[in-house]
Each structure stands twice: as C-alpha cells, then as structure tokens.
Amino acid sequence: MGCANTKNNERGLLPYPIILAANKGEPEAMKVVVLHYGSYITSLSMRKLRDEYGNTFWGVDEDTRDRLRSKLMQSVLVFKIL
C-alpha cells in the first residue's frame, strides 16, 4: 500500500540533486539530509536514563545523537558519486 503524498513522505528517497549538493558541501542541502534522517537518528539515540532521584526513564542520549549526525555528515561528504 503506497502513500499518496510521496513528496513529503519522510520514508521517501532524497532527491538526487540534494544528495549531489550535500556531497559538494552545500550547507542547505546538508541540512535537508540531516532533517530527512532526524527521526531515525533520534530513535537510534534512545536510552534508559536516570534522573537525580534514581528513577529510570527513556530519553534521547544527546551525545549519541550528535555523534550520529556527525557521522552522517562525514559519510555524505566522502560518498563517491558515479
């Protein structure tokens, strides 16, 4: 079953010109790439955390999220485009 609105579908593919521009280091294109994968990066960054009272809760590990964003940007920049 397909989604009727694939243009704004988060699971859709990034347009090729955006990928090319991000690969060349254009900041706006890189921002689009990071936003596209933002929810996936956030879900990968979820961890059991503890508050100051020792209570356990699920939350986003900011360090992990920042590292994943950085790795994504590095990978886009070194990606070999044919």
C-alpha positions as CSV (number, residue, x, y, z in Angstrom):
1,M,0.0,0.0,0.0
2,G,1.6,3.3,-1.1
3,C,1.3,6.7,0.3
4,A,-0.4,9.2,-2.0
5,N,1.8,12.1,-0.9
6,T,5.3,10.7,-1.5
7,K,6.8,14.2,-1.9
8,N,6.6,14.9,1.8
9,N,6.8,11.3,2.9
10,E,9.6,11.0,5.5
11,R,10.4,7.5,4.3
12,G,10.8,8.6,0.7
13,L,14.1,8.9,-1.1
14,L,16.0,12.2,-1.1
15,P,16.1,13.9,-4.5
16,Y,19.4,13.2,-6.3
17,P,20.2,16.9,-6.7
18,I,20.1,17.3,-2.9
19,I,22.5,14.4,-2.5
20,L,24.9,15.9,-5.1
21,A,24.7,19.3,-3.4
22,A,25.3,17.9,0.1
23,N,28.2,15.9,-1.3
24,K,29.8,19.1,-2.5
25,G,29.4,20.6,0.9
26,E,26.5,23.0,0.4
27,P,25.1,23.8,3.9
28,E,21.4,24.0,3.0
29,A,21.5,20.6,1.2
30,M,23.3,19.0,4.2
31,K,20.6,20.5,6.4
32,V,17.9,18.8,4.3
33,V,19.8,15.4,4.5
34,V,20.1,15.7,8.3
35,L,16.5,16.7,8.7
36,H,15.5,13.7,6.5
37,Y,17.2,11.3,8.8
38,G,16.5,13.2,12.0
39,S,13.7,10.9,13.4
40,Y,15.7,7.8,12.6
41,I,18.8,9.3,14.4
42,T,16.6,10.2,17.4
43,S,15.2,6.7,17.6
44,L,18.7,5.2,17.5
45,S,19.7,7.6,20.3
46,M,17.0,6.4,22.8
47,R,18.5,5.1,26.0
48,K,17.3,4.3,29.5
49,L,18.4,7.3,31.6
50,R,18.2,8.1,35.3
51,D,17.2,11.3,36.9
52,E,18.7,12.8,40.1
53,Y,16.3,10.7,42.2
54,G,17.4,7.4,40.6
55,N,14.2,7.0,38.5
56,T,14.7,5.3,35.2
57,F,13.1,6.7,32.0
58,W,13.5,6.5,28.3
59,G,15.2,9.6,26.8
60,V,17.4,10.8,24.0
61,D,21.1,10.5,24.6
62,E,22.3,13.8,23.2
63,D,25.9,12.7,22.9
64,T,24.9,9.7,20.8
65,R,22.6,11.8,18.6
66,D,25.3,14.4,18.0
67,R,27.8,11.6,17.1
68,L,25.3,10.0,14.7
69,R,24.6,13.4,13.0
70,S,28.3,14.0,12.6
71,K,28.9,10.5,11.2
72,L,26.1,11.1,8.7
73,M,27.6,14.4,7.5
74,Q,31.0,12.9,7.2
75,S,29.7,10.0,5.2
76,V,27.8,12.2,2.8
77,L,30.9,14.3,2.2
78,V,33.1,11.3,1.4
79,F,30.4,9.5,-0.6
80,K,31.7,8.6,-4.1
81,I,29.2,9.7,-6.7
82,L,29.4,7.9,-10.1
